[in-house]
Amino acid sequence: MSSEKLLASEPLVRLGIILGTLASILLLDLCFSQRSFRLGGRARFYPDRSEFPMWENVPEFEQDVFTFARIRYTPHYFRGWDGDYPEADLNISYRLQELTSMKVNPNPVVLDLTDPDLKNYPFIFIIAPRSVIFTDAEAKALGDYLRSGGFLMVDEFWGPEQWDHFYVQMKRVLPEYEPQELPLEHEIFHNVYSFKEKPQVVAIHFWRQGYRYHPVPGIEQDPDPHFYGIFDDRGRMMVILCHNNDLVDGWEREGEDEGFFRQYSERSSYPMGINIITYAMTH
């Protein structure tokens, strides 16, 4: 599939990748004991690819698959682009393949914003945006990508300070647009899995300490989850900002603690992740 088609804004262009997804998904019923890739602390080692499920797609449709694409950036804080990597990326790819009829690339990719191949990926992901300070070239490349039909998901930032920091960065990218909070009635909360309230996921180490949110400065003023969309002039959502959330920790840590898995991975992280990706690929 050509890059022009991948980044076309018309929803029908992307339906070949996920045809039948909504009809084929049943209630989320994951098996906790099925996989347990990473136990214990957060030492930053990268597990071997062989520890994760592998599958093959029909050769003639290898170009018509969804690929989870993570953005690499120079970190300006203690966390960087590789938070929860690669476990989260591999796990969400597997769960998409397992739970939907979406054809998924088993091998996620990591890209720089200035990579010429960026245009070939209609969905990209940034983690820990409190660490992001875009270069001028990165800001321009991301703005061009989004205006051309691309979609960005941003996750794992909490409190007013982290919001304010990334808001400034996004105004460099899309200065003409303002984030708009998504009401619970928005399609993205109901298109595959229907939520009765906006989901919120906390990192496993804070969950073990009894927190329902990350204890960062100012969070007590408003600890609730917020989802913001940035829309183009035609009303197409280009960006979703998952604020006061760590959805991705539920992907990464799915095999570490059954209590965490049942409370967060199964009920919130995977359902909302599937909703977001499905929405991105059909709009």
N, C-alpha and C positions, 0 to 999 in steps of 0.2 A: 504494500500500500504506500502510495507516495506521501511525502511530507505535506503537500498541499491538502491532500484528503484528510490526513490525520489532524490537521489543525483547522479544517473547515468548521465554521460555526453551525452549520445545519445539522440537527441532531441525527438525521437519517444516515449520514455518512458513517457514523460510529456504530450503528446497530449491528453491523456484521460481526463485530467483536463480541457483543453480548446478547445476541439474538436469543430470546427465550429465557433470559435471566429471571425476570420477575415471575414468570409462570412456573419456573422450576424450583424456586427456593421455598422450602418448607420451614417449619419452626426450627430455630437454631438449636441443635442438640449435639454438642461437641463432646468428645471423649477426652477427659482430662488425662487419663493414664496412657493415652495413645502415644504421646511423645513427651519426653522430658529432656530437653536439650541442654539446659544450663541450670545447675543447682549452685546455691551459695551466693557469694558476693558479686561485686560489680567490677572485678578486674577486667581491664580492657584488652581482652584477647579475642581474636576472631576464630570461631569454630570452623572446623573443616566442613566443606560443602556436603560431604558424604553423610554427615550427621542428620541431614534434612531430607524430606521426601523429594523424589525426582519423578518427573513424568515427561511424556513426549506428546507433542501435538502433531496432527496430520501434516506431513511435509508440505503439501501444496498450500496450506493455510498458515505456515509459520510466520508470515508477515502480517497476518490478520489476528494478532493476539494482543492482549493487554500486558504491558510491561510496567511494573512499579519502578518509578524513576526518582531517586533521591538526589537532592542538590547538595553539592560539596561547596563549602565556603571557608574562608579564613576566620577562625573563631576569635572573638574579642572578649571572651568571658571564660569561665572554667569549663563550661560544656560547649561542644561544638557540633558540627554537622553529623558526626558519627554516633550520636547518642542512640542507644538501643539497636545499633547496627552490628551485624547483619541480620540478627535473629528476627527483629520485627518485620523487616522487608520480606524475608523468606517465609515467615509464618503467615502474613496476610496474603501473600501470593498463593500459598498452599490452600488456605481457607477459601479464597475466591474460587480456586479450581475445584475444591471439594464441595462447596455449598451452593455454587451457582453453575449455570451452563456457560458462563464466560470462559473463553479460551485464554489461558494465562501463560505467560512466559515463566518457566520455573526459575529463571535467573534474573533477579532484579538488577538494575544498573545504577551507577553513580555518575553524575554529570556535573560539570561546571556550568554556570549560567552562560558563559561565553563560548561553550562548545557548539560548533556548527550543527551537531546532531540533535541539539535541544528541540528543534522544530519537528523531529520525528516522534516525539513523545507527548501525547495530548494531556497527560496527567503528570504533575511533578509534586514533590513533597519537600518541605523544609521543617526541620526540627529545631527546638531551642532557639527561637528567633531573637531572644535577648542577647545572643552572642553575635548577631549579624550586623555588620556595617558594610553595605554594598560599596564596591568601587563604582566609579561613574560608568565604566563599561558594563559591569554586572547589572546596574540599575536600568540602563538602556536596553540591554539584551532581554531582561525579564519583562520590561514594559512592552517591548516589541512582540515577545512571545505571547503575552496575555492578550494584547489587542488583536493578535492574529488568530485567536481561537483557543489558546492553551488554557489550562486550569491548574491552579496552585492550591494545595492544602497545606496549612500551617498548624502545628500542634506543639504542645508543651511550653506554654508560658503562662505566668500567673501574676496577679496583682497589678496595680496601676503603674508602677515603675516600668515593668517589663512591657506592658501594653504601650505606654508612651514612647518607649524606645523604638519598638518596631513600627508604630504608627508613623514616626518620622521617616523611617526607612521606606515604608510603602508610599509615602507622599513623594519621595524621590522617584519612585517607579511609576506611579499612576497619580500624578499631581491633580488631575482633573476630577478624580472620583473620591467619594467618602465611603468608609465602611458603614453598612447598614445592619443593625441587629436583626437576625432571623427569628420571626415568631415561631412558636411551637407548631403553628398550623402550616408552616412552610412544607412543601413537598419533600424536602430533603430528610425530614424526620419521619416520613411515612412511606416513601416510595418502595421500599422492600420490607423492612422491619418497621413497625409503627411504635413510636415512643409515646408514652403518656406524660412524660416529663423529659426535659433536656438531659441527656446523659452526662455524667461526670465521672472521670477516672482519676485516681490518685496513684502516685508511684508506690510500688510495693513496700519500700522501706518506710515511707510515711504511713501507709496503711497499717503496718505492723506496730507503729507507735501510737495508733489510735486516731490519726488525723483523717479527715475527709477531704482535705485540700492541702496544698503545699504551704508551709508556714513562711511565706516571704513578706517583706515589708508592705504594709497597707492592705493585706489580703482580708483582714477582719472587717474592713469597710464594706466589702462585697465579695464573699467567697463563692458565690453561685456561678455555675457555668454559663458562658455566653458564646454564641456562635454568630459571627459577623460575615456577611457577604459583601464583596465589591463587585458591582455590576457595570457592564458597559452601557453605551447609549441605547442599545436595543433591548436591554434588560437581561442579557445573558450574564450569569454569574461567572466571574473570572477567578475569584479567590474565595476560599473559606478560611476564616481565622477561628481556630478552636481555642478560645481563651479560658483561663482557669480550668485547664484540662490537661491530661496526659494519656490520651486515648492509646497512644502507641505502646505504653508500658504494658497494657493488656495484651498486645500482640507479642511483644518480646518475652514476657514472663509467663506465658500461658502454661508452661510445664513445671513451674517452680513451687507453687503452693495451691492446693486444690481449693482452699477457701477464697483466695484471691481470684483464681480462675472462675469459680462459680459466680462470685459477686460482680466481677468487672469484665474479664475477657468474654465470658459467655453472654452476659446481659447488656453490655455497653460497648466495649471496644470493637469487637468484630461486627456486631450489627450496625453501629454507626459508621465504621470504616467501609463496610459494604454499601451502605446507603450513599455515602459521599462519592465513592468511586463510580457506582452505578449512575448517580446523578451527573457526574462530570462527563461520563461517556455517552450520555443520551441527550445532552443539552448543548 
